[in-house]
Amino acid sequence: MLVLFDNGTPRTLARFLIDHHRVTEARARGWEELDNGKLLTVAEAAGFEVLVTTDRNIRYQQNFAGRKIALVVLGKGRWSVIKGHIARVVAAVNAATPGSYAEVEMAE
């Protein structure tokens, strides 16, 4: 799958996904300034299948009806917390289907 990381997603996470997915950061595409709605639209148009984000409010800010891109929301944005939940994050990305939403909760 083609996976896009938003600005808050730690790039180190890509190491755990690249065996089965192609990972790109929004900033590498020049999309770092786009708001969530525009980011979702351009990502879909570019063929991205999954957006990994730390923005827990995106679910309430955007209408996902008819979206093709899946969303995986990380409960925390700090790598020191995320690294303890790698298996769950990878599982959520692997299980993503068009238009799906998954939130990976994380306790510190």
SULPEGI-V436874 format. One record per pair of residues at least 4 apart in sequence whose ideal C-beta (glycine too) atoms are under 8 Angstrom apart, sorted by the first residue. I is the first residue (numbers start at 0). GAP is how many residues later the second one is. Records with the same first field share a line. If there is no record, write none. Layout:
I=GAP  GAP
This chain:
0=19  20  21  48  49  92  95
1=19  20  22  45  46  47  48
2=14  18  19  20  21  45  46  47  48  49  90
3=19  20  21  22  25  39  44  46  47  48
4=4  6  8  9  18  19  20  21  47  48
5=20  33  45  46  47  48  49
6=18  19  20  25
7=45  46  47  69
8=4  16  43  44  45  65  68
9=67  68  69  72
10=14
11=67  71
12=4  39  66  69  73  76
13=4  9
15=70  73  74
16=4  6  73  76
17=4  5
19=74
20=29  72
23=4  5  24
24=4
25=5  6  8  13  17
26=4  5
28=17
30=8  11  12
33=4  5  8
34=4
35=4  19  22  25  26
36=4  24  25
37=4
38=4  12
39=4  11  22  27  29
40=4
41=4
42=5  8  26
43=4  23  24  25
47=21
48=19  20  21  47  49
49=19  20  21  22  43  46
50=18  19  20  21
51=20  22  37  41
52=5  18  19  20  21
53=19  20  22  23
54=18
55=17  19  47
56=4
57=4  13  15
58=5  12  14  42  44
63=7  35  37
65=33
66=31  32
67=30  31
68=29  30
69=26  27  28  29  30  31  32
70=29  30  31
71=17  20  21  24  30  31  32
72=28  29  30  31
73=8  15  30  32
74=10  28  29  30  31
75=5  6  30  32
76=5
77=4
78=4
80=4  25  27
81=4  7  24
83=22
84=4  19  21
85=4
86=4
87=4  16
88=4  15
89=4
90=4
91=4  10  12
94=5  7
95=4  6
